[in-house]
Amino acid sequence: MRQPVEHLVLMGVAGCGKTTAAENLHQALGWPVAEADDFHPEANIAKMSRGVPLDDADRRPWLESLRDWMTRQARHGIRTIVTCSALQRSYRELLSQAEGRVFFIHLVADQSELRERMEHREGHFMPPALLPSQFATLQPLDADEDGVTVTSRATPEETFEAILAALENASSPS
């Protein structure tokens, strides 16, 4: 039997609906939400704001701080919801080092749809111009990774229902 999920990581490229899905899951489950963007050092935010993609050296301390936050929560018996692009397997492997079962939900959508979403959102430092670099970096979940892929639907409610169905399947005994 699988151990229960301690951490839900909503992953995918910018604009795929991670934040909205996390808010919906928070409302349903009551688990605290961590936005990975809030863990970026100022240098990373400045770099992305200039339209410069991050490299692995930029990402490592950011991902480590997020992993460490997840572990601190698990040590207090708190299950979490995390939004994080987690575009490469190595990033997911680092996050999976957190204490407790880390389950990834990869939200996917068409690149043109995502660009449209990003062009209409306000107050975010990630410019739509970086979307192609995110797709170039993206390594979808492999079959041996603990997670599922969910297509971002027409409405946040439909996406939420698809996530709940995926979680139901993930929680079933294997």
C-alpha positions as CSV (number, residue, x, y, z in Angstrom):
1,M,0.0,0.0,0.0
2,R,1.3,3.5,-0.9
3,Q,2.0,5.9,1.9
4,P,-0.3,8.9,2.0
5,V,0.6,12.1,0.1
6,E,2.3,14.6,2.3
7,H,3.1,17.2,-0.4
8,L,1.2,18.0,-3.6
9,V,3.4,19.8,-6.1
10,L,1.5,21.5,-8.9
11,M,4.1,21.8,-11.7
12,G,4.3,23.0,-15.2
13,V,5.3,26.0,-17.3
14,A,4.2,29.5,-16.5
15,G,0.5,30.2,-17.0
16,C,-0.7,26.6,-16.8
17,G,-2.9,27.3,-13.8
18,K,-0.8,26.2,-10.9
19,T,-1.8,29.0,-8.6
20,T,-5.5,28.8,-9.2
21,A,-5.4,25.0,-8.8
22,A,-3.5,25.4,-5.5
23,E,-6.1,27.9,-4.2
24,N,-8.9,25.5,-5.1
25,L,-7.1,22.6,-3.4
26,H,-6.4,24.7,-0.3
27,Q,-10.1,25.5,-0.1
28,A,-11.0,21.8,-0.4
29,L,-8.2,20.3,1.8
30,G,-7.2,23.1,4.1
31,W,-3.5,22.4,3.5
32,P,-1.2,25.5,3.5
33,V,0.0,26.6,0.1
34,A,3.6,27.7,-0.8
35,E,4.2,29.6,-4.0
36,A,7.7,28.6,-5.2
37,D,8.0,32.1,-6.7
38,D,8.0,33.5,-3.1
39,F,11.2,31.4,-2.4
40,H,13.2,33.1,-5.2
41,P,16.1,35.3,-4.1
42,E,15.9,38.9,-5.4
43,A,18.6,38.2,-8.0
44,N,16.5,35.5,-9.6
45,I,13.5,37.8,-9.8
46,A,15.6,40.6,-11.3
47,K,17.0,38.2,-13.9
48,M,13.6,36.9,-15.0
49,S,12.2,40.4,-14.9
50,R,14.8,41.4,-17.5
51,G,13.7,38.4,-19.7
52,V,16.7,36.3,-18.9
53,P,16.0,32.6,-18.1
54,L,17.4,31.1,-14.9
55,D,20.1,28.5,-15.1
56,D,20.6,25.5,-12.8
57,A,23.0,27.5,-10.5
58,D,20.2,30.0,-10.0
59,R,17.6,27.3,-9.4
60,R,19.4,25.1,-6.9
61,P,19.3,27.3,-3.8
62,W,15.7,28.2,-4.7
63,L,14.6,24.6,-4.9
64,E,16.6,23.6,-1.8
65,S,14.8,26.3,0.3
66,L,11.4,25.1,-1.0
67,R,12.3,21.4,-0.2
68,D,13.5,22.5,3.3
69,W,10.2,24.3,3.9
70,M,8.3,21.2,2.9
71,T,10.3,19.1,5.3
72,R,9.7,21.5,8.2
73,Q,6.0,21.3,7.6
74,A,6.1,17.5,7.4
75,R,8.0,17.4,10.7
76,H,5.1,19.2,12.3
77,G,2.5,16.9,10.7
78,I,1.4,19.5,8.2
79,R,0.6,18.4,4.6
80,T,1.3,21.0,1.9
81,I,0.4,22.2,-1.5
82,V,3.2,23.7,-3.5
83,T,3.3,25.5,-6.8
84,C,6.6,25.1,-8.6
85,S,7.4,24.9,-12.3
86,A,9.7,21.8,-11.5
87,L,10.4,21.6,-15.3
88,Q,13.3,19.1,-15.1
89,R,13.5,15.7,-13.5
90,S,16.5,16.8,-11.5
91,Y,14.5,19.6,-10.0
92,R,11.7,17.2,-9.1
93,E,14.3,14.8,-7.6
94,L,15.6,17.5,-5.4
95,L,12.0,18.4,-4.2
96,S,11.3,14.7,-3.6
97,Q,14.1,14.7,-1.0
98,A,11.6,16.5,1.4
99,E,10.4,14.3,4.2
100,G,7.1,12.5,3.3
101,R,5.6,11.5,0.0
102,V,5.9,14.2,-2.7
103,F,3.3,13.8,-5.4
104,F,3.6,15.9,-8.6
105,I,0.6,17.1,-10.6
106,H,1.8,18.3,-14.0
107,L,-0.6,20.7,-15.5
108,V,-0.4,21.0,-19.3
109,A,-1.9,23.3,-21.9
110,D,-1.2,24.5,-25.4
111,Q,1.6,27.1,-25.7
112,S,-0.6,29.6,-27.5
113,E,-3.3,29.3,-24.8
114,L,-0.7,29.9,-22.1
115,R,0.8,32.9,-23.9
116,E,-2.7,34.4,-24.0
117,R,-3.2,33.8,-20.3
118,M,0.1,35.3,-19.4
119,E,-0.5,38.4,-21.5
120,H,-3.6,39.1,-19.5
121,R,-2.4,38.5,-16.0
122,E,-1.2,41.4,-13.8
123,G,1.5,41.7,-11.2
124,H,3.7,38.8,-12.2
125,F,7.4,39.1,-13.0
126,M,7.5,36.3,-15.5
127,P,7.1,37.8,-19.0
128,P,5.4,35.8,-21.8
129,A,8.6,36.0,-23.8
130,L,10.2,33.4,-21.5
131,L,7.5,30.8,-22.2
132,P,9.4,29.2,-25.1
133,S,12.4,28.8,-22.9
134,Q,10.2,27.0,-20.3
135,F,8.9,24.6,-23.0
136,A,12.5,24.0,-24.2
137,T,13.5,23.1,-20.6
138,L,10.4,21.0,-19.8
139,Q,11.0,17.3,-19.2
140,P,7.5,15.8,-18.7
141,L,7.0,13.4,-15.8
142,D,8.4,10.0,-16.5
143,A,6.4,6.8,-15.8
144,D,8.6,6.0,-12.8
145,E,8.0,9.4,-11.1
146,D,5.3,9.8,-8.4
147,G,2.8,11.9,-10.2
148,V,0.2,12.4,-12.9
149,T,-0.3,14.7,-15.8
150,V,-3.6,16.7,-15.9
151,T,-4.7,18.8,-18.9
152,S,-5.7,22.3,-17.9
153,R,-9.3,22.5,-18.8
154,A,-11.5,25.4,-20.1
155,T,-12.4,26.5,-16.6
156,P,-10.6,26.3,-13.2
157,E,-13.4,24.3,-11.9
158,E,-13.0,21.6,-14.6
159,T,-9.3,21.5,-14.0
160,F,-9.9,21.1,-10.3
161,E,-12.3,18.2,-10.9
162,A,-9.6,16.5,-13.1
163,I,-7.0,17.0,-10.3
164,L,-9.3,15.5,-7.7
165,A,-9.9,12.5,-9.9
166,A,-6.2,12.1,-10.4
167,L,-5.6,12.3,-6.7
168,E,-8.3,9.7,-6.0
169,N,-6.5,7.3,-8.4
170,A,-3.1,8.1,-6.8
171,S,-4.4,7.4,-3.3
172,S,-5.8,4.0,-4.3
173,P,-3.9,1.0,-3.1
174,S,-1.5,-0.4,-5.7
